[in-house]
Amino acid sequence: MRDIRIAAAQFEHRDGDKDFNLGRIDSLTARAVAAGAEVVSFHECSISAYSYLQSATREELMDVAEAVPGGPACRALHEIAVRHGVPVLAGLVERDGEELFNTYVCMTPEGPVARFRKIHAFLNPHISSGNEFCVFDLLGCRVGILICYDNNLVENVRITALMGAEIVFMPHVTGCLPSVMPGRGTVDPQLWTDRDTDPVALAQELNGPKGRGWLMRWLPARAYENGIYAVFSNPIGIDDGQVRNGNAMVLDPFGEVISECHQLGDDVCVGLCTGEKVAVSSGQRYLKARRPDLYNRLVQPASEPPVTSPGWQRKRPADG
């Protein structure tokens, strides 16, 4: 792995407004490149927005979805990559025949190089889960992709690392959600409205146990235990009526945050990722110490089919 500067972005998307969202992706890519970024990454379904789709009917989802990589959104993303001369990673709803997927693409100035379909889709029953991991070469580095909930299962990050990933892009739409965990829950949208006149009250909520504090319970562990760089992207602001905390960041293979967005609004952070840290990390030693001969229980078929369920109540589509 060579040394490389990677950007993670956060922005307040607009539900279903692809032109606006692509405009923010374009603008923030320019800002990241000006700060030295060689790759720029955005959050889950950043092109279409995400949470509002939980109540969409199949027909409404079909209207939002596009072919990947041949649809207009991917063509627009390619134009952004060409204009700024860097790979750009972003998410959208993919339509493949009659199937729908929560998909994340890596678009370079030369064209698309990777497509990953979320393997633990749960938002809407009409969106299918993918069945493949995704690890590929990008600018002299071996990188992988896992979307949001995929990263909550330790096996997924471990397998991606075992496939050779040194950097894992982790696009999310999360934080400040209803939860039974102590200290967690939603944030009053009025605090977002008043962020210019009372930024401290909002920052305390977003950086506390509802937002960043929750991330710090598990996100550094994924980087540390696998000896990888974790590139976390997340929206900030209003998302389907709730507030998201942003906190886009890059973590090193020791689980340390090396770059993070702190603005109460659209922002980018750029982290220098070095091969030296990967090579000496504890996680890389742990990968070599594994005893697969003892792990049969991990791959035994379950007595019941898997259930991917969030810790909050989903809205159901009218035809669901």
FENTAKA-V37102 format. One record per residue. RES is the residue in one small letter. SS is DSSP state (H for helix, E for strand, C for the rest). PSI is psi in degrees with one decimal (999 if undefined). D_LAST is the distance of its C-alpha to the last C-alpha in Angstrom with 2 decimals. Layout:
<<RES/SS/PSI/D_LAST> <RES/SS/PSI/D_LAST>>
//
This chain:
<<m/C/133.1/45.68> <r/C/163.8/47.40> <d/C/136.4/47.29> <i/E/141.9/44.54> <r/E/121.8/43.26> <i/E/136.8/39.47> <a/E/139.9/37.61> <a/E/135.4/34.42> <a/E/156.9/33.08> <q/E/140.6/31.11> <f/C/160.7/30.14> <e/C/105.9/28.10> <h/C/167.6/25.54> <r/C/130.9/24.10> <d/C/120.0/20.38> <g/C/2.3/19.95> <d/C/82.8/23.75> <k/H/-37.9/24.75> <d/H/-45.4/28.32> <f/H/-47.6/28.92> <n/H/-40.7/27.48> <l/H/-32.2/29.50> <g/H/-39.5/32.46> <r/H/-38.7/32.22> <i/H/-42.6/31.95> <d/H/-50.0/35.06> <s/H/-43.5/36.97> <l/H/-29.3/36.26> <t/H/-43.3/37.13> <a/H/-42.6/40.43> <r/H/-41.4/41.01> <a/H/-42.6/40.32> <v/H/-39.1/42.64> <a/H/-26.3/45.31> <a/C/5.2/45.09> <g/C/4.6/45.68> <a/C/140.2/42.25> <e/C/-14.6/42.14> <v/E/142.2/38.35> <v/E/131.2/35.73> <s/E/145.7/32.20> <f/C/175.0/29.26> <h/C/174.2/26.06> <e/C/131.0/22.60> <c/C/37.9/20.91> <s/C/-22.0/24.05> <i/C/-38.9/24.03> <s/C/-19.4/20.70> <a/C/168.3/20.11> <y/C/-64.7/17.34> <s/H/-32.8/15.91> <y/H/-17.5/14.78> <l/H/-7.6/12.23> <q/H/-26.8/10.07> <s/H/8.4/8.56> <a/C/142.6/8.88> <t/C/169.4/7.11> <r/H/-41.3/8.27> <e/H/-39.3/11.35> <e/H/-38.8/12.12> <l/H/-40.4/12.10> <m/H/-35.1/14.28> <d/H/-34.6/16.54> <v/H/-35.0/17.07> <a/C/155.6/17.58> <e/E/161.7/21.08> <a/C/145.7/23.23> <v/C/121.7/25.07> <p/C/14.3/27.97> <g/C/-3.5/28.59> <g/C/171.2/26.44> <p/H/-33.8/27.96> <a/H/-42.6/26.83> <c/H/-34.8/28.56> <r/H/-40.6/31.54> <a/H/-39.2/31.76> <l/H/-36.9/31.57> <h/H/-40.6/34.35> <e/H/-37.7/36.42> <i/H/-44.2/36.10> <a/H/-41.3/37.22> <v/H/-45.1/40.12> <r/H/-37.6/41.15> <h/H/-6.2/41.45> <g/C/26.3/42.50> <v/C/155.5/40.11> <p/E/142.3/36.96> <v/E/133.1/33.84> <l/E/130.1/30.61> <a/E/165.6/27.34> <g/E/155.7/23.58> <l/E/174.4/20.95> <v/E/124.0/17.76> <e/E/139.0/19.09> <r/E/123.1/18.27> <d/E/97.0/20.03> <g/C/-120.0/19.72> <e/C/2.3/16.12> <e/E/149.9/15.32> <l/E/141.3/14.50> <f/E/149.9/16.38> <n/E/107.9/17.50> <t/E/146.7/21.12> <y/E/132.4/24.52> <v/E/149.2/27.57> <c/E/113.9/31.30> <m/E/121.1/33.15> <t/E/169.2/36.95> <p/C/-23.8/39.49> <e/C/-12.6/39.96> <g/E/-175.4/36.30> <p/E/139.4/33.23> <v/E/-15.0/34.17> <a/E/147.1/30.97> <r/E/127.4/27.20> <f/E/132.6/25.15> <r/E/123.8/21.48> <k/C/127.7/20.15> <i/C/-5.5/20.36> <h/C/62.7/18.27> <a/C/137.9/15.13> <f/C/-12.8/12.69> <l/C/-41.5/11.55> <n/C/133.6/8.22> <p/C/-14.2/6.80> <h/C/-6.1/7.87> <i/C/122.0/11.24> <s/E/157.5/13.61> <s/C/144.3/16.55> <g/C/169.0/20.04> <n/C/17.5/22.74> <e/C/143.0/25.97> <f/C/164.3/28.07> <c/C/110.6/29.82> <v/E/133.4/33.49> <f/E/166.1/35.80> <d/E/135.6/39.10> <l/E/113.9/39.29> <l/C/43.9/42.63> <g/C/11.7/44.47> <c/E/156.3/41.89> <r/E/117.3/39.39> <v/E/156.3/35.98> <g/E/170.3/32.48> <i/E/135.1/28.98> <l/C/135.3/26.35> <i/C/120.1/23.40> <c/H/-109.6/22.84> <y/H/-30.5/21.41> <d/H/-33.3/23.31> <n/H/-12.3/26.47> <n/H/-16.6/25.73> <l/C/114.9/26.42> <v/H/-28.2/30.16> <e/H/-35.6/30.12> <n/H/-43.2/28.42> <v/H/-39.1/31.08> <r/H/-45.3/33.79> <i/H/-41.4/32.89> <t/H/-39.7/32.77> <a/H/-40.2/36.19> <l/H/-25.3/37.50> <m/C/1.3/36.62> <g/C/0.9/39.08> <a/C/130.4/37.14> <e/C/-22.7/39.48> <i/E/131.7/37.06> <v/E/120.7/33.31> <f/E/129.6/31.18> <m/E/73.0/28.51> <p/E/135.8/26.29> <h/C/162.3/24.18> <v/C/99.9/22.21> <t/C/176.6/23.19> <g/C/146.1/25.54> <c/C/40.5/25.82> <l/C/158.1/22.49> <p/C/138.9/22.07> <s/C/150.8/23.79> <v/C/-7.5/25.77> <m/C/140.0/28.50> <p/C/131.1/31.73> <g/C/-10.7/32.27> <r/C/176.6/28.85> <g/C/-172.6/26.30> <t/C/164.7/25.56> <v/C/138.3/28.31> <d/C/119.0/29.25> <p/H/-23.7/28.44> <q/H/-29.4/31.84> <l/H/-36.0/33.52> <w/H/-43.4/32.09> <t/H/-37.0/33.30> <d/C/18.0/36.70> <r/C/-27.4/36.98> <d/C/-35.3/40.10> <t/C/-25.1/41.99> <d/C/66.4/40.90> <p/H/-28.9/39.84> <v/H/-43.9/40.99> <a/H/-41.7/38.53> <l/H/-44.8/35.56> <a/H/-37.8/37.07> <q/H/-37.8/37.61> <e/H/-48.4/33.94> <l/H/-32.8/32.68> <n/H/-3.8/35.34> <g/C/-160.7/35.14> <p/C/-16.3/33.00> <k/C/-26.6/29.79> <g/C/-97.9/30.15> <r/H/-39.0/33.00> <g/H/-38.3/34.22> <w/H/-42.6/31.02> <l/H/-39.6/31.18> <m/H/-8.8/34.75> <r/H/-30.1/33.81> <w/H/-30.4/32.40> <l/H/-47.0/32.63> <p/H/-32.0/36.44> <a/H/-38.0/36.21> <r/H/-38.9/34.13> <a/H/-46.5/36.88> <y/H/-47.9/39.75> <e/H/-16.6/38.84> <n/H/-3.3/38.33> <g/C/45.4/41.05> <i/C/162.0/38.88> <y/E/134.2/38.35> <a/E/123.3/34.90> <v/E/101.8/33.82> <f/E/122.2/31.21> <s/E/149.9/29.59> <n/C/142.9/27.37> <p/C/161.7/26.73> <i/E/148.4/28.70> <g/E/-157.4/28.13> <i/E/128.6/25.20> <d/E/104.0/21.75> <d/C/42.1/18.91> <g/C/-9.6/21.38> <q/E/163.6/22.60> <v/E/132.6/25.77> <r/E/153.5/26.02> <n/E/-6.4/29.40> <g/C/-113.9/30.23> <n/C/33.4/33.06> <a/C/138.5/32.84> <m/E/162.5/35.53> <v/E/127.2/37.35> <l/E/143.3/38.45> <d/C/177.0/41.27> <p/C/-5.3/41.66> <f/C/2.6/43.26> <g/C/12.1/40.15> <e/C/140.6/41.99> <v/E/118.6/40.47> <i/E/-15.2/42.69> <s/E/141.2/41.03> <e/E/146.8/38.47> <c/C/130.9/37.23> <h/C/-5.9/38.53> <q/C/146.9/38.05> <l/C/59.7/35.82> <g/C/-167.1/34.38> <d/C/137.2/34.09> <d/E/163.4/36.27> <v/E/150.3/37.13> <c/E/149.9/39.03> <v/E/125.6/41.01> <g/E/138.6/41.99> <l/E/116.9/44.72> <c/E/125.2/43.60> <t/C/143.5/46.58> <g/H/-29.0/47.09> <e/H/-42.7/49.70> <k/H/-40.5/47.28> <v/H/-45.7/45.02> <a/H/-35.1/48.10> <v/H/3.6/49.43> <s/C/151.4/46.21> <s/H/-38.3/45.79> <g/H/-37.3/42.40> <q/H/-33.1/44.06> <r/H/-38.0/46.51> <y/H/-36.1/43.75> <l/H/-37.0/42.14> <k/H/-17.9/45.53> <a/C/-0.8/45.97> <r/C/152.4/42.91> <r/C/74.2/43.50> <p/H/-24.7/40.85> <d/H/-15.9/42.81> <l/H/-0.6/41.68> <y/C/23.2/37.96> <n/H/-33.6/36.89> <r/H/-29.1/34.64> <l/H/-28.2/32.45> <v/H/8.7/31.54> <q/C/137.4/31.44> <p/C/138.5/28.20> <a/C/155.2/26.19> <s/C/-20.6/25.91> <e/C/154.2/22.11> <p/C/153.1/19.64> <p/C/148.0/19.24> <v/C/117.6/16.68> <t/C/110.5/16.39> <s/C/133.8/15.71> <p/C/171.0/17.14> <g/C/17.2/19.52> <w/C/160.0/17.61> <q/C/121.5/14.59> <r/C/148.8/11.62> <k/C/142.4/9.91> <r/C/139.1/6.18> <p/C/152.9/4.84> <a/C/-32.3/5.59> <d/C/11.8/3.82> <g/C/999/0.00>>
//
